């Protein structure tokens, strides 16, 4: 049987994005689809990383071998944590100056980015990465 490459489940992109938007609108965590080929760990990693980039908070799993790759994909790395900390810290400093939006490393930072940074730090803390 022919295999679909790459393994990012793009054929379901619209449905996956609709779930993310609906969850965000209702302040819920969006959980990504299950990968049924539980022995294909590399495909699981690719699909999980893509889901994390789309905005999912986690992924359904059906086998213990899927735990580590999914947790790794949805746990912020050290670089993302450091950047999120910088956003939160600089936001607080700029708030004291009465600024709603400001520039950090040549990029505009506003409330949606601050909230995303706070979520990154929450996920890092939940994963034991302070």
N, C-alpha and C positions, 0 to 999 in steps of 0.2 A: 504494500500500500504506500502511496506517495505521501511524504511528510511535508507539511507547510513550514517554510522558513521565511523570516525568522520567527522565533517562538514568543512573540509579544502579544498574541491574541488580538491583532489589529482588526480582524474581522468582527470583533465585538466592541470596537472602539466607541461607537456612538452610545451603545447601551452602558458601557463602563463610565463614560463621561456623564451621562444622565444621572447615574447613581451618585457620582461625586458631587454634582451640582445640587441634587435634591438633599443629600446629607448635609452639605455646607449650609444650605438655606434653612435647615432645621437644627443646626448645631449638633449633628450626629457624626459619629465616626463612620467613614465609608470603608467597607471590607471588600476586598477584591475577590474575584472568582477562584474556584478551586482548580488546580492543575491535576488532571486525573492520571496522567502518566507519572506515577510516583517514583518510578525508577530512573527517570530522566532528570537528574538533579541540575544539569547545566541549563536545560530549558526552563526549569523552575526558577533558577536564578535570574535568567534573562527576563522572564515574565514578571517576576517579583520586583526587580529593579525598575522596569517600565511602569508597573503599577504604582510604585512609590513616587516616581517622577510625575505621574498623572495626578497624584494627590490622595491616593488611598492611604489609610492609616494602618492597614494590615491585610492579611490574606487568609482565606480558608485553606485548611490542610486536611489530608486524609490519612497520612502515614507519619510515624515518628521521624523518618529520615528527612522529612520536609521541614522540620522545626528550625534547624540551624540556618539553612539558606534563606528562609523567609525572615527569620529574626534579623539576620545580618543585613538583608536588603532594606528592611524598614527601620533599622536603627541608624540614627545620624552618625556620620563619621566625625573624626576629630576636627577636620577642617570646617564642616558645616556647623558644628557646635561652637567653635571659636568665632565664626562669622555671626552667628545668631547672638552670641554674647555681646559682640561689638555693637550690633544693631540696638539691642535692648539698652545697653549702657549709654550709647550716644543719643538715643531717643530721650532718655530721662534727662540728660544734660541739656538737650535742645528744648525740651518742654519747659525747663526752668527759665529759659530765655524767651518763652512765648512762641516758639516755632512749632508749627504743625507738621511741616515737611521740611526736610533738610537733605544735604548732600553728604554721601559717605563713599569715598573712593570713586568719585565721579558719577555715582548713581543716586537717583532720588529715592529717599526713604520716606514712606508715609505709613499711615495706620495699617493697611493690609499687610505690608511687609513686616511691620512690628509684630502684628498678631501671628504671622507665620513663624517669625523668629521665636516667639514665646512658645509656640507649639513644638518647634524643634527642640527647645530646651526641656519641655515637659517630657517628650519622647525619650530624650537622652537620660533624663533623671529616672524615668520608669525602667530604663534598660540598665541602670546602675552606672551610667557614664555621667559624672558630674563635671 
